[in-house]
Amino acid sequence: MHIWLNAWILKGDLRKLAKVSAEKRYAAFSLYQGMFTPRNLSCAEVIPDDRPYAGLLAVNVHLVKITATGQKVFGMTAGLVGPHSLAEKAQSWLHETFDWTRPMGWKNQLRDEPVLNLWFGRNWLFYHGNNEHDGFQYGAKTGVNAQLGNLLTSAGGFLELGLGWNFRPELEVSCLGPFSGDLSVGRLEKFSIFGFMRAEGRIVARNLLLQGNTFVSSPGVKINHLYSQITVGLGYRNAFSAARFYLVVRSKEFQGQKYHDPYLGLTIDLNL
């Protein structure tokens, strides 16, 4: 009777403790500098049917909660758009160093404006693996997310497939921060090599980097409020670091856009 009463009285708390112990929480920080230019770098004047020159310098803060079946992601971006982002100096130095085409239109870039964005995402995980987390494994994720702020206001969803050696899909997090790559959280006892592909769709209400400054007059274009993109990539992880190389192909983001805008990316994570 004594054992039964203890089990009955503590049942709710034990369930709560078991649930909490099954959850894992992580925090991540990243620094981002972006340089956005029209296609024709040789033109010194505003090109009315192409994206404006814009620079972004921002810090991203990510809070991640992971369970066996899903992920919740909260985050914030704080930074600056405009000349004090130092994007003009960074790109000009890079192009001069490697003798690339010099960008001539930075005098028309967006004006200084502080930016603040908040976001939330909920992901569901479908995972095929084993308790030892070794050998060939694969998994799938789907999720919905939204972000709000003067930099980017949007909502969307995605479907992702991944496979690899010692692959841990629950520790690979789709990062919602504006113009950020994915995050690798936690530590692995064994190295991992994996590939992934993700398809996304998004509804965009506001994109400062395309539409121009919020409070002052600046160059800008009319955006397409619906767009999609596909990301494919390769990743490597060990106990203390991760690297991910990827290609992004997206649909046209603004009205009158004459070209698609694929790009390559590389992210490196350090687990401190």
C-alpha positions as CSV (number, residue, x, y, z in Angstrom):
1,M,0.0,0.0,0.0
2,H,2.8,2.4,0.9
3,I,4.5,1.9,-2.5
4,W,1.2,2.3,-4.4
5,L,0.3,5.6,-2.5
6,N,3.8,7.1,-3.3
7,A,3.4,6.2,-7.0
8,W,-0.1,7.6,-7.0
9,I,0.8,10.9,-5.2
10,L,4.0,11.5,-7.2
11,K,2.7,10.3,-10.6
12,G,2.1,13.8,-12.0
13,D,5.5,15.1,-10.8
14,L,7.3,12.1,-12.1
15,R,5.8,12.6,-15.5
16,K,6.8,16.2,-15.5
17,L,10.4,15.3,-14.4
18,A,10.6,12.7,-17.1
19,K,9.4,15.2,-19.7
20,V,11.8,17.9,-18.6
21,S,14.7,15.4,-18.6
22,A,13.9,14.4,-22.1
23,E,14.1,18.0,-23.3
24,K,17.4,19.6,-24.2
25,R,17.9,23.3,-24.4
26,Y,20.6,25.3,-26.3
27,A,21.6,28.9,-26.9
28,A,23.5,30.1,-29.9
29,F,24.9,33.5,-31.0
30,S,26.0,34.6,-34.5
31,L,27.4,37.7,-36.1
32,Y,26.3,38.5,-39.7
33,Q,27.4,41.0,-42.3
34,G,25.5,41.1,-45.6
35,M,26.2,43.0,-48.8
36,F,23.4,43.3,-51.3
37,T,23.8,44.8,-54.7
38,P,22.1,45.0,-58.1
39,R,23.4,42.7,-60.9
40,N,25.1,45.5,-62.8
41,L,28.0,46.7,-60.6
42,S,29.4,49.1,-63.1
43,C,26.5,51.5,-63.1
44,A,26.9,54.4,-60.6
45,E,23.2,55.5,-60.8
46,V,20.1,54.0,-59.2
47,I,18.8,51.1,-61.3
48,P,15.1,51.4,-60.9
49,D,14.2,47.7,-61.8
50,D,16.8,46.0,-59.7
51,R,17.4,45.7,-56.0
52,P,19.1,48.6,-54.2
53,Y,22.5,48.6,-52.6
54,A,22.2,47.7,-49.0
55,G,24.5,46.6,-46.1
56,L,23.5,44.8,-43.0
57,L,25.4,44.2,-39.8
58,A,23.5,42.2,-37.1
59,V,23.7,39.8,-34.2
60,N,21.4,36.8,-34.0
61,V,20.4,35.1,-30.7
62,H,18.9,31.7,-30.9
63,L,17.1,29.7,-28.2
64,V,16.4,26.1,-29.1
65,K,14.4,23.4,-27.3
66,I,14.7,19.8,-28.6
67,T,12.7,16.7,-27.8
68,A,12.7,13.2,-29.4
69,T,10.0,14.3,-31.9
70,G,10.5,18.0,-32.5
71,Q,12.2,21.3,-32.1
72,K,11.1,24.8,-31.0
73,V,13.2,27.8,-31.9
74,F,12.9,31.3,-30.6
75,G,15.2,34.1,-31.6
76,M,16.0,37.8,-32.1
77,T,18.0,39.8,-34.6
78,A,19.4,43.2,-33.6
79,G,21.6,45.3,-35.9
80,L,21.9,48.1,-38.4
81,V,21.2,48.7,-42.1
82,G,23.1,51.4,-43.9
83,P,26.6,52.9,-44.3
84,H,27.6,52.2,-40.7
85,S,27.2,48.5,-41.4
86,L,30.6,48.8,-43.1
87,A,29.4,46.7,-46.0
88,E,30.6,49.1,-48.6
89,K,34.2,49.1,-47.2
90,A,34.2,45.3,-46.8
91,Q,33.0,44.6,-50.4
92,S,35.2,47.3,-52.0
93,W,38.2,45.9,-50.2
94,L,37.3,42.3,-51.3
95,H,36.8,43.3,-55.0
96,E,40.0,45.3,-55.1
97,T,42.0,42.6,-53.5
98,F,40.9,39.9,-56.0
99,D,40.7,42.4,-59.0
100,W,36.9,41.8,-59.4
101,T,34.5,44.3,-60.8
102,R,34.4,47.3,-58.6
103,P,30.9,48.1,-57.3
104,M,30.2,51.7,-58.3
105,G,26.7,52.4,-56.8
106,W,27.3,52.3,-53.1
107,K,26.5,56.1,-52.8
108,N,22.9,55.1,-53.4
109,Q,22.7,52.5,-50.6
110,L,19.9,52.4,-48.0
111,R,20.3,54.9,-45.2
112,D,21.2,54.1,-41.6
113,E,18.3,52.4,-39.8
114,P,18.4,50.2,-36.7
115,V,16.7,46.8,-37.2
116,L,15.0,44.5,-34.7
117,N,13.4,41.1,-35.6
118,L,11.8,38.4,-33.5
119,W,11.0,34.9,-34.7
120,F,9.5,31.6,-33.7
121,G,9.5,28.1,-35.3
122,R,8.0,24.7,-34.6
123,N,9.5,21.7,-36.3
124,W,8.3,18.1,-36.3
125,L,10.9,15.3,-36.7
126,F,10.5,11.9,-38.4
127,Y,13.6,9.9,-37.6
128,H,14.9,6.5,-38.5
129,G,17.9,5.5,-36.4
130,N,19.0,3.6,-33.3
131,N,19.8,4.3,-29.7
132,E,23.5,4.2,-30.3
133,H,23.2,6.9,-33.1
134,D,25.8,5.2,-35.3
135,G,25.9,3.8,-38.8
136,F,23.9,5.0,-41.7
137,Q,20.7,6.9,-40.7
138,Y,18.2,9.2,-42.2
139,G,15.4,11.5,-41.1
140,A,12.8,14.0,-42.3
141,K,11.6,17.3,-40.8
142,T,8.7,19.6,-41.5
143,G,7.9,22.9,-39.8
144,V,6.2,26.2,-39.7
145,N,7.7,29.6,-38.7
146,A,7.1,33.3,-38.6
147,Q,9.1,36.4,-38.0
148,L,8.2,40.0,-37.3
149,G,10.2,43.2,-37.4
150,N,11.2,46.1,-39.6
151,L,13.9,44.1,-41.3
152,L,11.7,41.2,-42.4
153,T,8.1,40.2,-41.7
154,S,7.1,36.8,-43.1
155,A,5.6,33.4,-42.4
156,G,6.4,30.1,-44.0
157,G,6.9,26.3,-43.9
158,F,9.4,23.7,-45.1
159,L,10.0,20.1,-45.7
160,E,13.6,18.7,-45.2
161,L,15.2,15.3,-45.9
162,G,18.6,14.3,-44.7
163,L,20.8,11.2,-44.5
164,G,24.4,10.3,-43.6
165,W,26.8,8.4,-41.4
166,N,26.2,8.9,-37.7
167,F,23.5,11.4,-38.7
168,R,21.6,13.2,-35.9
169,P,18.8,15.1,-37.5
170,E,17.4,16.2,-34.1
171,L,20.6,18.2,-33.5
172,E,20.4,20.0,-36.9
173,V,18.2,23.1,-36.6
174,S,16.7,25.2,-39.4
175,C,17.7,28.7,-38.4
176,L,15.0,31.3,-38.8
177,G,17.2,34.4,-38.4
178,P,17.1,36.6,-41.4
179,F,19.7,35.5,-44.0
180,S,21.2,33.0,-41.6
181,G,22.3,29.4,-42.2
182,D,21.4,26.3,-40.1
183,L,22.6,25.6,-36.6
184,S,24.3,22.4,-35.3
185,V,23.7,22.1,-31.6
186,G,24.9,19.6,-29.0
187,R,28.0,17.5,-29.0
188,L,28.6,14.3,-30.9
189,E,30.8,11.4,-29.5
190,K,31.4,10.3,-33.1
191,F,32.0,12.3,-36.3
192,S,29.2,12.7,-38.7
193,I,29.0,13.3,-42.5
194,F,25.6,14.0,-44.0
195,G,23.7,15.5,-46.9
196,F,20.4,17.3,-46.8
197,M,17.7,18.9,-49.1
198,R,15.1,21.4,-48.0
199,A,12.1,22.9,-49.9
200,E,10.5,26.1,-48.4
201,G,7.6,28.3,-49.2
202,R,7.1,31.8,-47.7
203,I,4.7,34.7,-47.6
204,V,6.5,38.0,-47.2
205,A,4.8,41.2,-46.0
206,R,7.9,43.4,-45.7
207,N,11.5,43.2,-46.7
208,L,13.5,46.3,-45.9
209,L,16.5,45.3,-48.0
210,L,14.3,45.2,-51.1
211,Q,11.7,47.8,-50.4
212,G,13.9,50.5,-48.9
213,N,14.1,52.3,-45.6
214,T,11.1,52.4,-43.3
215,F,11.1,56.1,-42.2
216,V,13.1,58.0,-44.9
217,S,13.0,58.0,-48.7
218,S,15.4,55.5,-50.4
219,P,15.7,53.4,-53.5
220,G,13.5,50.2,-53.5
221,V,11.5,47.8,-55.5
222,K,8.1,46.2,-55.2
223,I,8.4,42.7,-53.8
224,N,6.7,39.4,-54.8
225,H,4.8,38.5,-51.6
226,L,5.1,34.8,-52.3
227,Y,8.3,33.0,-53.0
228,S,10.0,29.6,-52.6
229,Q,13.5,28.2,-52.5
230,I,15.4,24.9,-52.5
231,T,18.5,24.3,-50.4
232,V,20.9,21.3,-50.9
233,G,24.1,20.8,-49.0
234,L,26.7,18.7,-47.3
235,G,27.7,18.8,-43.6
236,Y,30.4,17.5,-41.3
237,R,30.4,17.4,-37.5
238,N,32.7,16.3,-34.7
239,A,32.6,16.7,-31.0
240,F,33.4,20.5,-30.9
241,S,32.6,22.0,-34.4
242,A,30.5,21.7,-37.5
243,A,30.7,22.9,-41.1
244,R,28.0,23.1,-43.7
245,F,28.4,23.9,-47.4
246,Y,25.2,24.5,-49.3
247,L,23.6,25.9,-52.5
248,V,20.3,27.9,-52.5
249,V,18.1,28.4,-55.5
250,R,15.1,30.6,-55.0
251,S,12.2,32.0,-57.1
252,K,12.2,35.7,-58.0
253,E,11.8,38.0,-55.0
254,F,10.8,41.3,-56.6
255,Q,8.7,42.5,-59.5
256,G,10.6,43.0,-62.7
257,Q,13.5,40.7,-61.6
258,K,15.1,39.4,-64.8
259,Y,17.2,36.7,-63.2
260,H,17.2,34.1,-60.5
261,D,19.6,34.6,-57.7
262,P,21.3,31.3,-56.6
263,Y,24.1,31.5,-54.1
264,L,26.5,29.4,-52.3
265,G,27.0,29.5,-48.5
266,L,29.3,28.1,-45.9
267,T,28.6,28.1,-42.1
268,I,31.0,27.0,-39.3
269,D,29.7,26.4,-35.8
270,L,31.9,26.1,-32.7
271,N,30.4,24.2,-29.7
272,L,31.8,26.0,-26.6
